[in-house]
């Protein structure tokens, strides 16, 4: 049953007379406390915050003097008291509330400055179960929510970034806050506790291996407001979830203008793909355009890997995203700057390479400090009208698959290496996906078509175009390995790949017409292996 409102109008201006300061992150708190003191505000505080403010020589009252009780249970219980929550929740213009305050000696609190135990940081750092649980804040969220509910009278600040606007507002308004300002602070406060609870609930789901919890939320912190989304008429923001995974969300932007919505999406796809190639396996490069790879290659050097990836489709690479699995060196940087590129992302970069890239002031250079682990679990989410599709990350890797040879001819050692390479790439190509590869280099990529045969044909045409552009006698699909991220429903797609020159095929298998497809491969002396693992990517 809903609780009825007494419909008491909220005042516009509220004088800040008493403020409660209780923060885990002490950044800026002393400066704020000094500014509040200069405004004649009485300060209440707890634990470490009280000690820090007192050590700065400022007058501050310990909250235990307000509650009449000391902190107990290792600080778990210190603010959970009517004298605190009554001070935060009391409606100052309600006669019954005012009478209760007088009867119980409750003093109104006009400002609450609260941030929470660092649960997200402890979780990201891999804290053990007891330590992570201990960093779940209880009193903080309770006070934040109480203050935010009563924003008609109480200003709630949860972010150190809002200290300066608060100080400016108090100075401009004679120590008062206005209603619109308090509303915005309250909205931010509820978003903060929602994101905090989201992190906790998702951690429990992971720790207890609950695959589909009854309630699932996705929370994030705004990293930057964007100029627009996929198109100029769409608004957008980039939020980070706190997942401890090397990538675009955690990378450092060393140079270049702000990343766009599309840049971030494409860069994420590029770096997730290059994460399939660990640095100790040798240099590798992936070039992405519109969320699909247009060229991927390994090489004897990083420069060699880049040039081989570029050769696959140099036309589409224009204005693309380049992902590298090793430190970006000067030799590679010199080649990259010859082509217009939107973003480079790598685990690290040499000083010499930085200087070379600096000549292209708009070129974004991102450094991550590591590669994403393709085997790690995690979750991904996609919105639909009225709902949210959540799944575990596609962490299937070809190295963990028992390949099954289903044709009369088994692949040669070289074909097998190229099959594995092609399948790694196909995992990151929009379905339907076909990838030709030869000697650790993509030869042609067909992505996102409605039929698999069309993807095979397009990949073959791309290979022919590359051969003309590079002056090769024949396309690299001649003698190549070909990967399909899902099974061939008919033999026609396979026959198209064979016509392009493929001599070995890797696919999941599982079609009703597998026997027909295998027979077609045998008829053309083509080796085929089944993985039993599909990699749809929509």
ROGU-195414 format. One line per field, with one value per residue (C-alpha): x, y, z. Coordinates in Angstrom, 1 decimal, always signed. Layout:
x: X/...
y: Y/...
z: Z/...
END
This chain:
x: +0.0/+1.4/+2.2/+0.2/+2.0/+0.9/+1.7/+3.8/+5.5/+9.3/+11.1/+13.4/+16.2/+17.5/+20.2/+23.0/+23.4/+24.6/+26.5/+27.4/+30.6/+31.4/+33.7/+35.9/+37.6/+39.2/+40.2/+39.1/+37.3/+39.5/+39.1/+35.3/+35.3/+37.2/+34.7/+31.8/+33.3/+33.8/+30.1/+29.4/+28.2/+28.4/+30.3/+29.4/+31.6/+32.5/+35.6/+38.5/+36.8/+36.4/+40.1/+41.2/+39.1/+40.1/+43.8/+43.3/+42.5/+38.8/+35.9/+34.0/+31.6/+31.9/+28.6/+28.8/+28.0/+24.8/+23.8/+25.0/+26.6/+30.2/+31.0/+30.6/+31.2/+34.4/+32.6/+29.8/+27.3/+27.8/+25.2/+22.3/+20.4/+17.2/+19.2/+21.0/+18.3/+15.7/+17.9/+18.1/+14.5/+12.6/+10.3/+11.0/+7.5/+5.5/+4.3/+4.3/+7.9/+9.0/+7.3/+9.0/+12.4/+11.8/+10.5/+13.5/+16.2/+16.9/+18.8/+18.2/+21.0/+20.9/+23.9/+25.2/+28.6/+29.0/+31.0/+31.1/+33.5/+35.6/+33.7/+34.3/+38.0/+38.4/+36.4/+38.4/+41.7/+40.5/+39.9/+39.0/+35.5/+35.6/+37.5/+35.0/+32.0/+33.6/+33.8/+30.0/+28.9/+25.6/+25.3/+26.6/+23.9/+21.2/+22.2/+22.5/+19.1/+17.5/+19.1/+18.1/+14.5/+14.3/+16.0/+13.4/+15.4/+18.7/+21.6/+23.3/+26.8/+28.3/+31.0/+34.1/+33.7/+30.6/+32.5/+33.5/+30.0/+28.6/+31.0/+30.3/+26.5/+26.9/+29.0/+26.7/+23.5/+24.5/+25.1/+21.9/+21.1/+18.3/+15.8/+16.9/+20.5/+19.3/+17.2/+20.2/+22.3/+19.5/+19.2/+23.0/+22.9/+20.3/+22.2/+25.3/+23.7/+22.1/+25.5/+27.0/+24.3/+24.6/+28.3/+27.5/+24.7/+26.8/+29.7/+27.6/+26.2/+29.8/+31.1/+28.2/+28.1/+24.4/+24.1/+20.7/+19.9/+16.3/+17.2/+20.0/+21.2/+24.0/+25.7/+28.4/+30.1/+30.1/+33.6/+32.7/+29.7/+30.0/+29.2/+26.7/+26.0/+26.2/+24.6/+24.6/+21.0/+21.6/+22.9/+25.4/+27.7/+30.5/+30.1/+32.6/+31.5/+34.7/+35.5/+39.2/+39.9/+42.4/+40.6/+39.2/+37.3/+40.5/+43.0/+45.0/+44.5/+48.1/+47.1/+44.4/+40.9/+38.0/+36.9/+33.5/+30.8/+31.7/+35.4/+34.9/+32.7/+35.1/+38.2/+36.7/+36.1/+39.6/+41.3/+39.1/+40.1/+43.8/+43.5/+43.2/+46.9/+49.0/+52.3/+54.4/+53.0/+54.6/+53.6/+50.0/+47.9/+44.2/+42.6/+38.9/+36.3/+32.7/+33.1/+34.4/+38.0/+39.3/+42.7/+44.4/+47.9/+50.9/+54.4/+58.1/+58.0/+55.1/+55.7/+55.5/+52.3/+50.8/+51.7/+50.4/+47.1/+46.9/+47.5/+44.2/+42.0/+44.0/+40.9/+38.7/+41.6/+41.4/+40.0/+40.1/+41.2/+44.5/+45.0/+48.4/+49.3/+52.8/+54.6/+54.2/+57.7/+59.0/+59.3/+55.6/+54.5/+56.3/+54.2/+50.9/+51.1/+51.3/+47.6/+44.7/+43.8/+41.3/+42.7/+45.7/+45.4/+48.3/+49.5/+52.4/+54.3/+57.9/+59.0/+60.2/+56.8/+55.0/+57.1/+56.2/+52.5/+52.5/+52.9/+49.3/+47.6/+44.1/+45.2/+44.1/+46.7/+45.5/+47.7/+46.1/+49.0/+48.0/+45.8/+42.3/+42.1/+39.9/+39.1/+37.8/+34.1/+32.4/+29.1/+27.9/+24.5/+22.3/+19.1/+15.9/+12.6/+11.5/+14.3/+17.9/+19.7/+22.6/+25.0/+28.4/+31.2/+32.1/+35.2/+35.6/+39.1/+40.3/+43.2/+40.7/+38.8/+39.3/+39.2/+37.5/+38.7/+35.6/+36.9/+39.1/+42.0/+43.3/+44.7/+48.5/+50.4/+50.4/+46.7/+45.9/+47.7/+45.9/+42.6/+43.1/+44.1/+41.1/+38.7/+40.1/+39.4/+35.9/+34.9/+35.1/+33.4/+29.7/+27.6/+27.3/+31.1/+33.6/+37.4/+40.1/+43.6/+47.0/+50.4/+49.1/+47.4/+43.8/+43.2/+39.6/+36.8/+33.1/+30.9/+27.3/+25.6/+22.1/+23.4/+26.7/+27.3/+27.2/+29.8/+32.0/+31.6/+32.3/+35.4/+36.6/+36.0/+37.9/+40.8/+40.8/+40.7/+43.6/+45.7/+45.1/+46.0/+49.2/+50.2/+50.0/+49.7/+46.7/+44.6/+45.7/+42.6/+44.4/+45.7/+44.1/+42.3/+38.7/+36.7/+33.0/+31.8/+28.7/+27.9/+27.3/+23.6/+24.2/+27.2/+26.9/+28.8/+31.6/+31.7/+32.0/+35.0/+36.5/+36.1/+38.0/+40.9/+40.4/+42.0/+41.0/+37.9/+37.1/+33.5/+31.4/+29.4/+26.0/+23.9/+21.2/+23.2/+26.7/+27.0/+26.3/+28.8/+31.5/+30.9/+31.4/+34.7/+35.8/+34.9/+37.3/+40.0/+39.5/+40.3/+37.6/+37.6/+34.7/+35.0/+31.7/+31.8/+29.7/+30.6/+27.5/+28.1/+25.1
y: +0.0/+3.4/+5.9/+9.1/+12.5/+15.4/+17.6/+20.1/+22.3/+22.2/+25.5/+26.9/+28.0/+26.1/+27.5/+25.1/+25.1/+21.6/+19.2/+15.5/+14.5/+10.8/+9.8/+6.8/+8.9/+11.8/+13.7/+17.4/+16.8/+19.2/+22.0/+21.5/+21.4/+24.7/+26.3/+25.1/+26.4/+29.8/+29.8/+29.1/+25.5/+23.1/+20.0/+16.4/+13.6/+9.9/+7.8/+8.5/+11.6/+13.1/+12.5/+14.1/+17.2/+17.6/+17.1/+20.1/+22.2/+22.6/+22.3/+19.1/+17.0/+13.3/+11.6/+9.5/+12.7/+13.0/+9.3/+9.0/+5.7/+4.9/+3.2/-0.5/-3.8/-2.6/+0.5/-1.4/+0.5/+4.2/+6.2/+3.8/+5.8/+7.9/+11.0/+10.7/+9.5/+11.7/+14.7/+13.7/+12.7/+15.3/+17.5/+20.9/+22.3/+19.3/+20.1/+16.4/+16.0/+19.2/+18.0/+14.6/+16.3/+18.4/+15.5/+13.3/+16.0/+15.5/+18.2/+18.8/+18.0/+20.2/+18.8/+15.2/+14.6/+10.9/+8.5/+4.8/+2.0/+1.1/-2.1/-1.7/-1.2/-4.2/-6.3/-5.2/-5.9/-9.5/-9.3/-12.5/-13.3/-12.0/-8.9/-8.1/-8.6/-6.4/-3.6/-3.5/-0.2/-0.2/+3.1/+5.1/+4.0/+4.3/+8.0/+8.8/+7.4/+9.2/+12.5/+12.1/+11.3/+14.4/+16.6/+19.2/+20.1/+18.3/+18.5/+15.2/+15.2/+11.8/+12.8/+14.9/+16.5/+18.3/+19.9/+22.9/+23.6/+23.2/+25.8/+28.2/+27.8/+28.6/+31.6/+32.9/+32.3/+33.4/+29.9/+28.5/+25.9/+26.1/+23.4/+22.7/+22.2/+19.8/+17.9/+17.3/+16.1/+13.7/+12.2/+11.6/+10.1/+7.5/+6.6/+6.2/+3.8/+1.9/+1.4/+0.4/-2.2/-3.4/-4.1/-6.0/-8.1/-8.9/-9.9/-12.2/-13.8/-14.4/-15.6/-18.0/-19.0/-17.9/-17.7/-16.1/-14.2/-13.2/-9.5/-8.2/-4.7/-3.1/-0.1/+2.3/+5.6/+8.3/+8.5/+11.1/+12.7/+12.3/+14.8/+12.3/+8.6/+6.5/+9.4/+13.2/+13.3/+10.7/+11.7/+9.4/+8.9/+6.5/+4.6/+2.3/-0.6/-1.2/-4.5/-5.1/-6.0/-4.3/-2.5/+0.8/+1.5/+1.2/+2.5/+5.7/+8.2/+9.4/+11.8/+12.6/+14.1/+12.6/+9.2/+9.0/+6.5/+4.6/+4.8/+3.2/+0.4/-0.4/-0.1/-2.5/-5.0/-4.6/-5.1/-8.1/-9.7/-9.0/-10.5/-13.9/-13.6/-13.5/-11.5/-14.6/-16.2/-13.4/-10.0/-9.6/-6.8/-6.4/-3.6/-3.0/-1.0/-0.6/-3.3/-5.9/-6.9/-6.0/-7.5/-9.6/-11.0/-12.3/-11.5/-11.8/-8.2/-5.9/-3.9/-7.0/-8.0/-4.6/-4.6/-8.1/-7.2/-4.0/-6.0/-8.0/-4.9/-1.6/+0.2/-0.6/+0.0/+3.7/+5.5/+2.2/+1.1/-0.6/-3.0/-4.5/-7.2/-5.9/-2.6/-0.2/+0.5/+3.3/+1.1/+0.1/+3.7/+5.0/+2.7/+3.3/+7.1/+6.7/+5.8/+7.8/+6.0/+6.9/+4.9/+2.9/+0.7/-1.3/-2.7/-0.2/+2.3/+3.3/+6.9/+7.0/+5.7/+8.4/+11.1/+9.7/+9.5/+13.0/+14.4/+13.3/+15.3/+14.0/+10.3/+8.7/+6.6/+4.3/+2.3/-0.5/-2.1/-5.6/-7.7/-9.0/-12.7/-14.4/-17.2/-14.9/-15.1/-11.8/-10.7/-8.8/-7.0/-5.7/-3.7/-4.6/-2.8/-3.2/-5.6/-6.5/-9.5/-10.6/-13.4/-14.6/-13.4/-15.8/-17.2/-20.2/-20.5/-22.8/-24.0/-25.7/-27.5/-31.1/-30.8/-33.6/-34.5/-35.5/-35.9/-38.5/-36.2/-34.6/-31.1/-30.7/-29.1/-25.7/-26.0/-26.8/-23.6/-21.5/-23.1/-22.2/-18.7/-18.2/-19.5/-17.0/-14.2/-15.6/-15.5/-11.7/-11.2/-10.4/-13.4/-14.8/-14.9/-16.4/-15.9/-17.1/-17.3/-18.3/-18.2/-16.5/-13.7/-13.1/-13.5/-12.4/-11.7/-11.9/-10.4/-9.9/-11.3/-12.9/-16.1/-17.9/-18.3/-14.5/-14.1/-16.7/-14.9/-11.4/-12.7/-14.2/-10.9/-9.0/-11.3/-10.7/-6.9/-7.2/-9.2/-6.5/-3.7/-5.5/-6.7/-10.4/-13.0/-14.6/-14.0/-15.4/-17.5/-20.0/-22.7/-21.0/-22.3/-21.1/-20.7/-20.5/-19.3/-21.5/-24.6/-24.7/-25.4/-26.5/-27.5/-24.3/-22.1/-24.6/-25.0/-21.2/-21.3/-24.2/-22.2/-19.3/-21.7/-23.0/-26.4/-26.8/-25.9/-25.4/-25.1/-26.2/-28.9/-29.9/-29.2/-31.7/-31.8/-32.3/-35.5/-33.6/-31.0/-33.6/-35.4/-32.2/-31.7/-35.2/-34.9/-32.0/-33.5/-30.7/-31.4/-30.4/-30.3/-29.8/-27.7/-28.4/-24.7/-22.0/-18.3/-16.4/-12.6/-10.4
z: +0.0/-1.0/+1.7/+1.4/+1.2/+3.4/+0.4/+2.3/-0.2/-0.3/+0.5/-2.2/+0.1/+3.1/+5.4/+6.2/+9.9/+10.7/+8.4/+8.8/+7.2/+6.9/+4.1/+3.1/+0.4/+2.3/-0.9/-0.5/+2.8/+4.8/+2.3/+2.4/+6.2/+6.3/+3.8/+5.9/+9.1/+7.5/+6.7/+10.4/+9.9/+12.8/+11.8/+12.9/+11.8/+12.4/+12.9/+10.6/+9.1/+12.6/+13.3/+10.1/+10.5/+14.2/+13.2/+10.8/+13.8/+13.0/+15.5/+14.9/+17.0/+17.0/+16.1/+19.2/+21.2/+19.1/+19.5/+23.1/+22.1/+21.1/+17.8/+18.3/+16.5/+14.8/+13.5/+11.9/+14.2/+14.6/+12.7/+12.7/+15.4/+15.5/+16.4/+13.1/+10.8/+12.5/+11.9/+8.2/+7.6/+9.6/+7.6/+9.1/+8.2/+9.6/+13.1/+14.1/+13.0/+14.8/+18.0/+17.7/+17.3/+20.4/+22.4/+21.6/+21.4/+17.7/+15.9/+12.2/+9.8/+6.7/+4.8/+4.5/+2.9/+2.5/+0.4/+0.8/+1.8/-1.3/-2.2/-5.9/-5.5/-3.2/-5.6/-8.6/-6.7/-6.1/-2.4/-0.6/+0.3/+4.0/+3.1/+0.3/+2.6/+5.2/+2.7/+2.1/+3.6/+5.5/+7.4/+4.5/+2.0/+4.7/+5.4/+1.7/+0.9/+4.0/+3.0/-0.7/+0.2/+2.3/-0.3/+0.3/+3.4/+3.1/+0.6/+0.0/-1.5/-2.5/-4.9/-4.1/-7.5/-6.1/-3.2/-5.2/-6.7/-3.1/-1.7/-4.6/-4.0/-0.3/-0.9/-3.6/-1.6/+1.9/+3.2/+1.7/-1.0/-3.4/-4.2/-7.8/-6.5/-3.8/-6.4/-8.6/-5.7/-4.6/-8.1/-8.2/-4.7/-5.6/-8.7/-6.6/-4.1/-7.0/-8.7/-5.4/-4.7/-8.3/-7.8/-4.6/-6.1/-9.2/-7.0/-5.0/-8.2/-9.4/-6.1/-5.6/-9.4/-9.7/-13.5/-13.7/-10.5/-10.0/-10.2/-12.4/-12.7/-14.6/-13.0/-14.0/-13.3/-15.9/-17.4/-20.0/-21.6/-25.3/-28.1/-29.5/-29.9/-33.1/-34.9/-34.2/-33.2/-30.4/-27.0/-25.3/-22.3/-21.5/-18.2/-16.6/-14.6/-12.6/-14.2/-13.8/-17.4/-19.7/-22.5/-23.7/-20.5/-18.3/-20.8/-20.6/-23.4/-24.1/-26.9/-29.4/-29.2/-27.3/-28.4/-30.0/-29.2/-32.4/-31.6/-28.2/-29.6/-32.4/-30.1/-27.6/-30.4/-31.7/-28.4/-27.4/-30.7/-30.2/-26.7/-28.5/-29.4/-26.3/-26.4/-25.8/-29.0/-31.0/-32.5/-33.8/-35.1/-35.8/-37.8/-37.2/-39.1/-38.1/-35.4/-37.9/-38.5/-42.0/-41.4/-38.8/-38.8/-36.9/-37.9/-37.2/-35.9/-34.9/-38.0/-40.1/-38.4/-39.1/-42.7/-43.2/-41.5/-43.7/-46.9/-46.4/-47.0/-47.2/-48.5/-45.5/-43.1/-43.9/-40.8/-38.8/-35.4/-34.9/-31.9/-31.1/-28.7/-27.8/-27.0/-29.9/-31.2/-33.4/-36.6/-36.4/-35.5/-38.6/-40.8/-39.0/-39.4/-43.2/-43.1/-41.7/-38.5/-35.8/-32.8/-31.8/-28.7/-27.3/-23.9/-24.0/-26.2/-26.4/-26.0/-29.6/-30.9/-28.8/-30.5/-33.9/-33.1/-31.6/-35.1/-35.8/-33.0/-33.6/-33.6/-30.4/-28.6/-25.8/-23.5/-21.4/-19.4/-20.5/-22.7/-21.9/-20.9/-23.6/-21.1/-18.3/-17.7/-16.9/-18.4/-21.4/-21.7/-24.5/-24.2/-26.0/-25.7/-22.2/-21.3/-20.8/-22.3/-20.1/-20.9/-19.9/-22.1/-25.0/-23.4/-25.6/-27.0/-29.8/-27.6/-25.3/-28.0/-29.0/-32.8/-34.7/-38.2/-40.1/-43.7/-45.3/-45.4/-42.2/-42.4/-42.7/-39.8/-41.6/-42.5/-38.9/-37.6/-40.1/-39.2/-35.6/-36.5/-38.8/-36.1/-33.5/-35.9/-36.9/-33.2/-33.5/-36.8/-37.0/-38.1/-40.6/-40.7/-43.0/-42.6/-45.0/-43.6/-44.9/-43.1/-40.0/-42.0/-42.9/-46.7/-46.9/-44.4/-45.0/-42.2/-41.2/-44.2/-44.1/-45.8/-45.2/-48.9/-49.4/-46.6/-48.4/-51.7/-50.2/-48.5/-51.7/-53.6/-50.8/-51.4/-55.1/-54.5/-52.1/-54.6/-57.2/-54.8/-53.7/-57.2/-56.3/-59.0/-57.2/-54.2/-50.9/-50.6/-53.0/-50.7/-47.6/-44.6/-44.0/-40.8/-40.3/-36.9/-37.2/-39.1/-42.9/-43.3/-46.9/-48.9/-51.1/-48.7/-48.5/-52.2/-52.6/-50.2/-52.1/-55.4/-53.8/-53.2/-49.6/-48.9/-45.3/-43.3/-39.6/-38.4/-35.4/-37.1/-35.9/-39.0/-40.2/-43.5/-42.0/-44.0/-47.2/-46.3/-45.4/-48.6/-50.6/-48.8/-49.5/-53.2/-53.5/-51.2/-48.7/-45.0/-42.5/-38.7/-36.3/-33.1/-31.5/-30.4/-32.1/-32.0/-33.1/-32.8/-33.4
END
